[in-house]
Amino acid sequence: MGKNGEKSSKEKGDEEDSDEEPAMSSSDFPNELKKLIDNLDSHEFLEDVEEDLRTKIKAFNKFSNTTIQAKLQYGKKLMNKITLNFLNDIIDIIIDLCGRVETRDATIYDLQETISACDSTLARAKIWTLEREKAALQGKLDAQSEISSTIQEIIPKLDELKNSNDQKFNIGNL
């Protein structure tokens, strides 16, 4: 303290800084790249993509740590180095995945066409079978129809015979 109980500017500065949060060192920040690498699940990726992606992210993590330790500033040189060494690799992985998706889409489309062709063939086979069954049933119906018309022709004749027999029987009983 100076004269008259006043605090020096240095002491005042200490008081002002005491309300602020202390500066964090780089070790206080979590490494999100490391968390990302640890959380990659091979079941979420196609075949070898997870391994390639993990390798690229590990290399980028190593590069980033080296850059931070060397206290390099982000500029055009660093941006170009990141682009050439890492982003191109990530884009290649994405292009490969897009190619695989397109191939699978084409395969699915081909299979759908095959199923459609099978469906039309199956429909034609069903139509053919139904036409044969229709012809068989029509034959049975025609036979029934002929029998029915024959029976209708015979019934009046039978009635006539019955009446004539009844008359003969009645005459014979008298």
C-alpha positions in Angstrom: 0.0 0.0 0.0 1.1 3.5 -0.8 0.6 6.7 1.1 -2.8 7.4 2.7 -3.8 3.8 2.5 -4.2 3.7 -1.3 -3.4 0.6 -3.1 -0.8 0.5 -5.8 -1.9 -0.1 -9.4 -0.3 -3.5 -9.3 -2.4 -4.5 -6.3 -5.5 -3.0 -8.0 -4.7 -5.2 -11.1 -4.5 -8.3 -8.9 -7.9 -7.6 -7.5 -9.4 -7.0 -10.9 -7.9 -10.3 -12.2 -9.2 -12.2 -9.2 -12.8 -12.1 -10.5 -11.8 -13.5 -13.9 -11.4 -17.1 -14.7 -7.8 -18.3 -14.8 -6.3 -18.8 -18.3 -6.5 -22.4 -19.4 -3.6 -24.3 -20.7 -3.8 -26.4 -23.8 -3.8 -29.6 -21.6 -7.1 -28.4 -20.0 -9.0 -28.7 -23.3 -10.3 -32.1 -24.3 -9.0 -33.6 -27.4 -12.1 -33.9 -29.5 -10.2 -35.7 -32.3 -9.1 -38.4 -29.8 -12.7 -38.8 -28.7 -13.9 -39.0 -32.3 -11.3 -41.8 -33.0 -12.3 -43.7 -29.9 -16.0 -43.5 -30.7 -15.7 -44.8 -34.3 -17.7 -48.1 -34.5 -16.9 -50.5 -37.3 -20.5 -51.6 -37.5 -21.5 -48.1 -38.7 -19.3 -48.2 -41.7 -18.9 -50.3 -44.9 -16.2 -52.9 -45.0 -12.7 -51.2 -44.7 -13.9 -47.6 -44.5 -13.8 -47.4 -40.7 -10.1 -48.5 -40.7 -9.2 -45.9 -43.4 -11.1 -43.1 -41.7 -9.5 -44.0 -38.3 -6.0 -43.9 -39.9 -6.7 -40.5 -41.5 -8.1 -39.0 -38.3 -5.1 -40.3 -36.3 -2.7 -38.8 -38.8 -4.6 -35.5 -38.6 -4.6 -35.6 -34.8 -0.8 -36.1 -34.8 -0.3 -33.3 -37.3 -2.6 -31.0 -35.2 -0.7 -31.8 -32.0 2.6 -31.1 -33.7 1.3 -27.8 -35.1 0.0 -26.7 -31.7 3.3 -27.7 -30.0 5.3 -25.8 -32.6 2.9 -22.8 -32.1 2.4 -22.4 -35.8 -0.2 -19.8 -36.9 -3.0 -20.8 -39.2 -2.2 -19.3 -42.6 -2.2 -20.2 -46.3 0.7 -22.6 -45.9 -0.8 -24.5 -43.1 -4.2 -24.5 -44.8 -2.7 -25.9 -48.0 -0.8 -28.5 -46.1 -4.0 -29.6 -44.3 -5.9 -29.6 -47.6 -3.3 -31.7 -49.5 -2.5 -34.1 -46.7 -5.9 -34.7 -45.0 -8.9 -33.2 -46.7 -8.1 -34.8 -50.1 -7.9 -38.2 -48.3 -11.3 -37.6 -46.7 -12.8 -36.5 -50.0 -11.4 -39.7 -51.6 -13.1 -41.8 -48.9 -16.4 -39.9 -49.6 -16.1 -40.4 -53.4 -15.4 -44.1 -52.8 -18.5 -44.3 -50.6 -20.6 -42.5 -53.2 -19.4 -44.9 -55.8 -20.4 -47.9 -53.7 -23.8 -46.3 -53.0 -24.4 -45.8 -56.7 -23.3 -49.4 -57.5 -25.8 -50.7 -54.8 -28.5 -48.4 -56.2 -28.0 -49.8 -59.7 -28.0 -53.4 -58.3 -31.3 -52.7 -56.4 -32.8 -51.2 -59.6 -31.7 -54.3 -61.6 -33.2 -56.6 -59.0 -36.5 -54.6 -59.0 -36.7 -55.0 -62.8 -36.0 -58.7 -62.4 -38.8 -59.0 -59.9 -41.1 -57.0 -62.1 -40.3 -59.3 -65.0 -40.9 -62.3 -62.8 -44.2 -60.8 -61.7 -45.4 -60.4 -65.2 -44.3 -63.9 -66.1 -46.1 -65.2 -63.0 -49.2 -63.2 -64.0 -49.1 -64.7 -67.5 -48.8 -68.2 -66.0 -51.7 -67.6 -63.7 -53.8 -66.3 -66.7 -52.9 -69.5 -68.7 -53.9 -71.7 -65.7 -57.1 -69.8 -65.2 -58.0 -70.1 -68.9 -57.5 -73.9 -68.7 -59.6 -74.1 -65.6 -62.3 -72.0 -67.3 -62.3 -74.3 -70.3 -62.7 -77.3 -68.0 -65.4 -75.7 -66.0 -67.2 -74.6 -69.2 -67.1 -78.2 -70.4 -68.7 -79.4 -67.2 -71.3 -76.6 -67.4 -72.1 -77.5 -71.0 -72.5 -81.2 -70.0 -74.7 -80.2 -67.1 -76.7 -78.0 -69.4 -77.2 -80.8 -71.9 -78.2 -83.2 -69.1 -80.6 -80.6 -67.8 -82.2 -80.0 -71.3 -82.4 -83.7 -71.9 -84.1 -84.3 -68.5 -86.5 -81.5 -69.3 -87.3 -83.2 -72.6 -87.7 -86.6 -71.0 -89.9 -85.4 -68.1 -92.9 -84.6 -70.3 -92.5 -88.0 -72.1 -92.3 -89.7 -68.7 -95.4 -87.9 -67.6 -97.2 -89.1 -70.8 -96.1 -92.6 -70.2 -97.2 -92.5 -66.6 -100.6 -91.1 -67.6 -101.0 -93.7 -70.3 -100.0 -96.5 -67.9 -102.3 -95.1 -65.3 -105.1 -95.1 -67.8 -104.3 -98.7 -68.8 -104.1 -99.7 -65.2 -107.4 -98.0 -64.4 -109.0 -99.7 -67.4 -107.6 -103.0 -66.4 -108.8 -102.7 -62.8 -112.3 -102.0 -63.8 
